[in-house]
Amino acid sequence: MNKINLKEKLTYIKKHWDPKIIAEVNDMHVKLAKLKGDFTWHFHENEDELFYVVKGELVLKFRDKDVLVKEGELIVVPHGVEHKPVAEKEVHIMLFEPRKTLNTGNVENEKTKVSEEWI
C-alpha cells in the first residue's frame, strides 16, 4: 500500500494521447494521460469510462451535445455511447476503466494503444 503522487506521475508522460497505468482497483485500471487536440470518435461496447480532469479543461463531444469538463470535475461515459474527447490546450486527466478496455474502443487506428505501460 503506497500512496501515489499524481503531479509526479504526470511528469513521466511525454506524449499526448498515451495513457499510462498508475494503479489497479479490482479489475479496473487507473490511468493518467495528457491530451491535446482531437481524438477519435468511438464507443466502448461493454465498458463505462470515467474521465477526471486533473488540470485544464476537456470537451467531450457526443453526437447530440458537447460537455465541458473543468479541472476538478469528472464525467462517466456509459458503454455504447459514442464520444470524442477534445482538448484545445493540454489537459491532464485520470481515467478509470476496466483492464481490458482499448482506448479507441470500437475503432483501431494510429491512436490505438494495445500494450499499456505502468509508471
Phi, psi and omega in degrees: 000099178241144176282158182236129178264110184298317180300317179296312181299324180296335179293339179278347182269116185255336184247147175285150177062034181231075185298144179237141181277133177243344181195166176226132179232114188054237178257026181250140171264141170254122186235154171243148177207156170248131183239146172201130182094200182262147173255196183263139169297129180198171171215163177247118187299319186239352187244136168279159180227132177251124175251122175244125181273113179279319182209133177097204181221139180236135172257125172257116180269134173240165183297335183249354181190166173245141178237122176273122179248115184265168178310130180087001179249161176222162176217143175251125176261114181293152178303146179086352182266120180289136182209163180215109176288139178223132178231107179298316175243164181303135177232145177252128182231159170241135181243143171239120180203155179304149184309321186277001186292127175273132187301332180259013174056241184278002183243140173240123180207196183295343179266356180291131178247106183279306179259123182256143183262150171268143171233000000 
